[in-house]
Amino acid sequence: MKSHKKYNFVGFQFCGPFFWLRLARVGGIYFHKTFGGVIDRLAWRSMHFIARRQEKRIRPYFSEELNGLPADPALLFPAPLPPALAGIKTTRWEKRGARWQRDLSFPSAWPSSHFENNTAYVRAFAGAPEARRPAIIMLHGLMNVTLAAYRPFIKAVMENGAAAYALEMPYHHRRTPLGSISGDLFHTANLEMTFHAVQQAVSDVRRLLQILRQDGAPRVGILGFSLGAWIGGLLACCEPELDCAFLGMPPHDLNHLVWHSGLGAQLRRCFAAQGWNENFTAAFYDKLDPLSYRPLLLPEHLQLYAAAFDSLIPLERVQALRRAWSSPPLRIYPHGHLTIMISRQMHRDFREDLRNQLARRKMSFCNKGS
């Protein structure tokens, strides 16, 4: 009788509710890993298919001038001149459901050879039509075509009393040249064109920050994912007026990413056809690598997010960036590079992180003035 009770006790331990909760958790992680991997692979294949359309138009190119680029983000991405007021065009705030929104445009701080790409477009979202509130500049990923995945983050910004400003990156959305697809000209085998696209992106963000400051925004932060986190990371290393940064899946060690990731397969083939190898391109990509610099922000004003099953930017790479940047906080989620965007836990964490950042900045201003 006692042995029977002992057997039931053991059965409860291994087949009771705690066992099934743990099994469900392990099963959920396996599902996210598998599902995230499938979605990532489909995305890389789609991007490669799109990139092939440009191969006849965009040839591999590397000029000797690129070898002489300064290893200083302040010189690589200089602060742009404030735009003339006549060049800034805004629409009136319009109420759309529970939020207000308006459009903003201004001339790009670093014009390219493509006319359509030389105007920067921004869509602003706020809980009330008032400019004098904290602002969060949002930067999307590569080849993005819609803001649908960013709605939970926009909502979180508004719930914290701030306004979200979604900047359309060079060669994306309304900046896409005729005959192209959103984003397919941003990072190509023409390394000179890639360098200027990155310069243009950083300069456009800095110009938007100037405009927001002029409009009375007391604090300006940045929220970037993937490509947006790359640009946001560079911005954090050269823009002293930035108050905080939230970077999701930040790319770095860019040369390794091109030569050893699924996303870089197309570029590797183009580079190999030119006789270029990993050592040849390293000096160029190192100049555009956030890992090569140190942020001007204190670690407590930086927040990193990573996907545990990311096939493009592995977790250990984000952890390496974190160590190089004096260990800002890092949150990790059981997702792939793309599926992390639908993580409800990440949405909740960002809402909390933003609230803490805004409170911390208010507190620092009060202490400074006391």
C-alpha positions in Angstrom: 0.0 0.0 0.0 2.8 2.4 0.8 4.7 1.5 -2.3 1.5 2.2 -4.3 1.2 5.6 -2.8 4.9 6.2 -3.5 4.3 5.3 -7.1 1.4 7.7 -7.4 3.6 10.4 -5.9 6.3 9.7 -8.4 3.7 9.7 -11.2 2.5 13.1 -10.1 6.0 14.5 -10.2 6.6 13.3 -13.8 3.2 13.2 -15.2 1.4 15.9 -13.2 0.8 19.6 -14.1 4.4 20.7 -13.7 5.6 18.0 -16.1 3.0 19.0 -18.7 3.8 22.7 -18.3 7.5 22.1 -18.8 6.7 19.8 -21.8 4.5 22.5 -23.3 7.2 25.1 -22.8 9.8 22.9 -24.5 7.4 22.1 -27.3 6.7 25.8 -27.8 10.4 26.6 -28.0 10.8 23.9 -30.6 7.9 25.2 -32.6 9.3 28.8 -32.5 12.7 27.6 -33.6 11.3 25.5 -36.5 8.8 28.1 -37.6 11.2 31.0 -37.3 13.8 29.1 -39.3 11.3 28.4 -42.1 10.2 32.0 -42.3 13.8 33.2 -42.3 14.8 30.9 -45.2 11.8 31.9 -47.2 12.7 35.6 -46.7 16.3 35.1 -47.7 15.3 33.3 -50.9 12.8 36.1 -51.7 15.5 38.7 -51.2 17.9 36.7 -53.4 15.3 36.5 -56.2 14.8 40.2 -56.0 18.5 41.0 -55.9 19.0 39.0 -59.2 16.9 41.5 -61.0 19.6 44.2 -60.2 22.7 42.2 -61.2 22.6 43.4 -64.8 22.2 47.0 -63.7 24.4 47.0 -60.6 27.9 45.7 -61.1 30.4 45.1 -58.3 32.4 48.3 -57.9 35.1 49.4 -55.4 36.9 52.7 -55.7 40.3 53.4 -54.2 38.7 56.3 -52.4 36.9 53.8 -50.1 40.2 52.6 -48.8 40.9 56.1 -47.4 37.7 56.4 -45.4 38.3 57.8 -41.9 37.8 55.4 -39.0 35.8 58.0 -37.1 31.9 58.0 -37.1 31.9 61.8 -36.6 33.8 62.2 -39.9 32.1 59.4 -41.8 28.6 60.7 -40.8 28.9 64.4 -40.3 26.0 66.4 -38.8 23.9 67.8 -41.6 23.0 71.4 -41.9 19.5 72.1 -40.6 17.0 72.1 -43.5 15.5 75.3 -44.7 12.0 75.8 -43.3 10.7 76.1 -46.8 11.9 72.6 -47.6 10.0 71.0 -44.7 6.5 70.0 -45.7 3.9 68.7 -43.2 0.3 67.8 -43.4 -2.2 68.6 -40.7 -2.8 66.1 -37.9 -5.7 63.8 -38.7 -7.5 61.6 -36.3 -7.5 57.9 -37.4 -9.4 55.8 -34.9 -7.7 56.1 -31.5 -4.6 57.9 -32.8 -3.6 61.0 -34.6 -1.2 61.0 -37.6 0.4 63.3 -40.1 3.0 63.2 -42.8 6.3 65.0 -42.9 8.9 65.3 -45.7 12.2 67.2 -46.1 15.1 67.1 -48.6 17.6 64.4 -47.9 20.8 65.6 -46.2 22.9 63.4 -48.5 21.4 63.3 -52.0 21.9 60.3 -54.3 21.9 60.0 -58.1 18.3 58.8 -57.9 15.8 61.7 -57.9 13.0 59.7 -56.1 15.4 58.8 -53.3 16.3 62.4 -52.4 13.2 63.3 -50.4 12.9 61.8 -46.9 9.4 60.8 -45.9 8.1 60.4 -42.3 4.8 59.3 -40.9 4.1 60.5 -37.4 1.7 58.9 -34.9 0.6 60.4 -31.5 -2.2 60.1 -29.0 -2.9 63.9 -29.4 -1.9 66.5 -32.0 0.9 68.0 -30.1 4.5 68.3 -31.2 6.0 69.2 -27.8 6.3 65.6 -26.5 9.0 63.0 -26.4 9.7 61.6 -29.8 10.8 58.1 -30.9 12.2 57.8 -34.4 11.4 54.3 -35.9 13.6 52.7 -38.4 12.4 49.6 -40.4 14.2 46.6 -41.8 15.7 45.9 -45.2 13.2 45.7 -48.1 10.3 46.6 -45.8 7.1 47.4 -47.6 4.6 48.0 -44.7 4.5 49.2 -41.2 2.0 46.5 -40.1 4.5 44.6 -37.9 5.4 47.9 -36.2 1.9 48.8 -35.0 2.4 47.3 -31.5 5.5 49.4 -31.0 3.7 52.5 -32.3 0.9 51.8 -29.8 3.4 51.4 -27.0 5.0 54.7 -27.8 1.7 56.5 -27.8 0.7 54.9 -24.5 3.8 56.3 -22.9 2.8 59.8 -23.9 5.4 60.1 -26.8 5.1 60.4 -30.5 6.4 57.8 -33.1 8.1 59.0 -36.2 8.4 56.3 -38.8 11.2 57.3 -41.2 11.3 55.7 -44.7 14.9 54.6 -45.2 16.8 55.4 -48.5 15.6 53.4 -51.5 12.5 52.1 -49.5 8.8 52.9 -49.7 8.1 56.2 -51.5 11.9 56.6 -52.1 12.0 53.6 -54.4 13.3 54.5 -57.9 11.3 53.4 -60.9 12.1 49.9 -61.9 13.2 48.9 -58.4 11.6 47.2 -55.5 11.6 48.7 -52.0 15.1 48.4 -50.6 16.8 46.4 -53.3 19.3 49.2 -54.0 20.3 49.9 -50.4 23.0 47.2 -50.1 24.4 46.0 -53.4 27.7 44.8 -54.9 28.4 48.4 -55.8 30.2 49.2 -52.5 30.4 52.9 -53.2 26.7 53.1 -53.7 26.2 51.1 -50.4 28.5 53.4 -48.6 26.5 56.5 -49.8 23.2 54.8 -48.9 24.4 54.2 -45.3 25.7 57.8 -45.1 22.4 59.1 -46.4 20.4 57.0 -43.9 22.4 58.2 -40.9 22.3 61.9 -42.1 18.5 61.7 -42.7 17.9 60.5 -39.2 20.1 63.2 -37.8 18.2 65.8 -39.9 14.9 64.5 -38.6 16.2 64.7 -35.0 17.1 68.4 -35.7 13.6 69.0 -36.9 12.0 67.4 -33.9 14.2 69.4 -31.5 13.2 72.6 -33.3 9.5 71.6 -32.9 10.0 71.4 -29.2 10.5 67.6 -28.5 12.2 67.5 -25.1 13.7 64.0 -25.7 14.4 62.1 -28.8 15.1 58.3 -28.9 15.4 55.8 -31.7 13.9 52.4 -32.2 15.4 50.2 -35.0 15.1 46.7 -36.2 17.7 44.8 -38.3 18.7 47.3 -40.9 17.2 50.0 -38.7 19.2 48.8 -35.8 22.4 49.0 -37.9 21.7 52.6 -38.7 20.5 53.3 -35.2 23.8 51.8 -33.8 25.8 54.1 -36.0 23.7 57.0 -35.0 24.3 56.2 -31.3 28.0 56.5 -32.0 27.9 59.9 -33.6 24.8 61.9 -32.5 25.3 63.6 -29.1 21.7 64.8 -29.1 20.2 61.3 -29.0 18.7 60.5 -25.6 18.1 56.7 -25.8 18.2 53.8 -28.3 16.3 50.6 -28.6 18.0 48.2 -31.1 16.5 44.9 -32.2 18.7 42.3 -33.9 21.5 44.9 -34.5 23.7 43.8 -37.4 27.5 44.1 -36.8 30.6 42.3 -37.9 29.2 43.1 -41.3 32.0 41.5 -43.4 31.3 38.2 -41.6 27.6 38.6 -42.1 28.1 39.0 -45.9 30.5 36.1 -46.3 28.9 33.6 -43.9 25.1 34.2 -43.6 22.2 33.1 -45.8 21.4 36.7 -46.7 24.9 37.3 -48.1 24.9 34.5 -50.6 24.0 36.8 -53.5 26.7 39.3 -52.7 29.3 36.5 -52.2 28.6 35.2 -55.7 29.1 38.7 -57.2 32.2 39.4 -55.2 33.8 36.0 -56.1 33.2 36.7 -59.8 35.3 39.8 -59.4 38.0 37.9 -57.6 37.3 39.6 -54.3 37.6 37.6 -51.1 36.7 38.1 -47.4 39.9 40.0 -46.7 39.4 42.3 -49.6 36.1 43.6 -48.4 36.9 43.6 -44.6 38.4 47.1 -44.6 35.3 48.6 -46.2 32.7 46.9 -44.0 34.7 47.6 -40.9 34.2 51.3 -41.5 30.4 50.8 -41.5 30.4 48.5 -38.5 28.9 49.6 -35.2 31.3 47.1 -33.5 34.2 49.4 -34.6 33.0 52.3 -32.5 31.7 53.1 -29.1 28.2 54.7 -28.4 28.0 58.2 -27.0 25.1 57.0 -24.9 25.6 55.5 -21.4 24.8 51.8 -21.3 21.7 52.4 -19.2 20.3 54.5 -22.1 20.7 51.6 -24.5 18.4 48.5 -24.8 19.2 45.6 -27.0 16.8 42.8 -28.2 17.8 39.5 -29.8 16.3 36.4 -31.2 17.7 33.1 -29.9 17.2 31.3 -33.2 18.2 34.1 -35.5 19.8 32.6 -38.7 21.0 36.1 -39.9 22.4 37.7 -36.7 23.1 34.8 -34.2 22.6 35.5 -30.6 26.3 35.2 -29.8 27.0 38.1 -32.2 24.6 40.4 -30.4 26.2 39.3 -27.1 29.6 40.2 -28.6 28.3 43.7 -29.5 26.9 44.0 -26.0 30.3 43.2 -24.4 32.0 45.7 -26.7 29.5 48.4 -25.7 30.0 48.1 -22.0 27.1 45.7 -21.4 23.8 47.5 -22.0 20.8 45.4 -21.0 19.8 42.7 -23.5 16.5 40.8 -23.8 16.4 37.5 -25.6 13.3 35.8 -27.2 12.8 32.2 -28.5 12.2 33.4 -32.1 13.8 33.8 -35.5 15.0 37.0 -37.1 11.5 37.9 -38.5 9.1 36.1 -36.2 10.5 38.0 -33.2 8.4 41.0 -34.4 5.2 39.2 -33.5 6.4 38.3 -30.0 3.9 39.7 -27.5 6.5 39.4 -24.7 8.8 41.7 -26.7 5.9 44.2 -27.2 5.3 44.2 -23.4 9.0 44.5 -22.7 9.5 47.4 -25.1 6.5 49.3 -23.5 8.2 48.8 -20.1 11.6 49.7 -21.3 10.4 52.9 -23.0 8.5 53.9 -19.8 11.7 53.4 -17.8 13.8 55.4 -20.2 11.4 58.3 -20.3 11.2 58.3 -16.5 15.0 58.1 -16.2 15.5 61.0 -18.5 13.0 63.1 -16.5 14.8 62.2 -13.3 18.2 63.1 -14.7 16.9 66.5 -15.9 15.4 67.1 -12.4 18.7 66.2 -10.7 20.6 68.3 -13.1 18.4 71.3 -12.3 18.3 70.8 -8.6 
